[in-house]
Amino acid sequence: QNIVGISAGIKKSSVAPTHHQWRMEAFQATGLTTLASSSLRLLIPGSDSVH
Protein backbone atom coordinates (compact mmCIF):
# COMPACT_ATOMS: atom_id res chain seq x y z
CA GLN A 1 0.00 0.00 0.00
CA ASN A 2 2.84 2.38 0.83
CA ILE A 3 4.51 1.73 -2.53
CA VAL A 4 1.26 2.48 -4.35
CA GLY A 5 0.85 5.72 -2.40
CA ILE A 6 4.42 6.78 -3.15
CA SER A 7 4.12 6.05 -6.86
CA ALA A 8 0.81 7.94 -6.98
CA GLY A 9 2.49 10.90 -5.28
CA ILE A 10 5.34 10.80 -7.80
CA LYS A 11 2.83 10.66 -10.65
CA LYS A 12 0.97 13.67 -9.29
CA SER A 13 4.12 15.75 -8.82
CA SER A 14 5.39 14.83 -12.29
CA VAL A 15 2.08 15.62 -13.99
CA ALA A 16 1.66 19.06 -12.42
CA PRO A 17 4.76 20.71 -13.98
CA THR A 18 4.04 19.33 -17.45
CA HIS A 19 0.46 20.57 -17.24
CA HIS A 20 1.72 24.01 -16.23
CA GLN A 21 4.28 23.90 -19.05
CA TRP A 22 1.55 22.93 -21.51
CA ARG A 23 -0.56 25.87 -20.35
CA MET A 24 2.37 28.23 -20.78
CA GLU A 25 3.04 26.93 -24.29
CA ALA A 26 -0.63 27.27 -25.19
CA PHE A 27 -0.62 30.80 -23.77
CA GLN A 28 2.47 31.71 -25.79
CA ALA A 29 1.01 30.17 -28.94
CA THR A 30 -2.20 32.15 -28.46
CA GLY A 31 -0.17 35.31 -27.96
CA LEU A 32 1.82 34.66 -31.13
CA THR A 33 -1.36 33.99 -33.10
CA THR A 34 -2.92 37.20 -31.84
CA LEU A 35 0.26 39.09 -32.64
CA ALA A 36 0.41 37.63 -36.14
CA SER A 37 -3.24 38.37 -36.90
CA SER A 38 -2.94 41.95 -35.65
CA SER A 39 0.22 42.39 -37.73
CA LEU A 40 -1.60 41.07 -40.80
CA ARG A 41 -4.47 43.42 -40.07
CA LEU A 42 -2.03 46.33 -40.10
CA LEU A 43 -0.35 45.12 -43.29
CA ILE A 44 -3.53 44.35 -45.23
CA PRO A 45 -6.04 47.22 -45.29
CA GLY A 46 -9.67 46.17 -45.24
CA SER A 47 -9.04 42.82 -43.54
CA ASP A 48 -10.91 44.10 -40.48
CA SER A 49 -14.18 43.60 -42.34
CA VAL A 50 -13.27 39.94 -42.94
CA HIS A 51 -12.82 39.10 -39.27
VENWOKA-V574605 format. One record per residue. N is the residue number from 1. PSI is psi as a letter, one per 40 degrees, with the letter a starting at -180 (999 if undefined). OMEGA is omega in radians with two decimals (NA if undefined). D_FIRST is the distance of its C-alpha to the first C-alpha in Angstrom with 1 decimal. Layout:
n;psi;omega;d_first
N;PSI;OMEGA;D_FIRST
N;PSI;OMEGA;D_FIRST
This chain:
n;psi;omega;d_first
1;d;3.13;0.0
2;d;-3.12;3.8
3;d;3.13;5.4
4;d;3.14;5.2
5;d;-3.13;6.3
6;d;-3.12;8.7
7;d;3.10;10.0
8;d;3.12;10.6
9;d;3.12;12.4
10;d;3.13;14.4
11;d;-3.13;15.3
12;d;-3.07;16.6
13;d;3.14;18.5
14;d;-3.14;20.0
15;d;-3.06;21.1
16;d;-3.12;22.8
17;d;-3.11;25.4
18;d;3.11;26.4
19;d;3.12;26.8
20;d;3.14;29.0
21;d;3.14;30.9
22;d;3.13;31.5
23;d;3.13;32.9
24;d;3.14;35.1
25;d;3.12;36.4
26;d;3.13;37.1
27;d;3.14;38.9
28;d;3.14;40.9
29;d;3.11;41.8
30;d;3.12;43.0
31;d;3.14;45.0
32;d;3.14;46.6
33;d;3.12;47.5
34;d;3.14;49.1
35;d;-3.12;50.9
36;d;-3.10;52.2
37;d;3.12;53.3
38;d;3.09;55.1
39;d;3.12;56.8
40;d;-3.12;57.9
41;d;3.13;59.3
42;d;-3.08;61.3
43;d;-3.07;62.5
44;h;3.12;63.4
45;h;3.11;65.7
46;e;3.13;65.4
47;e;3.09;61.7
48;d;-3.11;60.8
49;d;-3.13;62.4
50;d;-3.07;60.1
51;999;NA;56.9
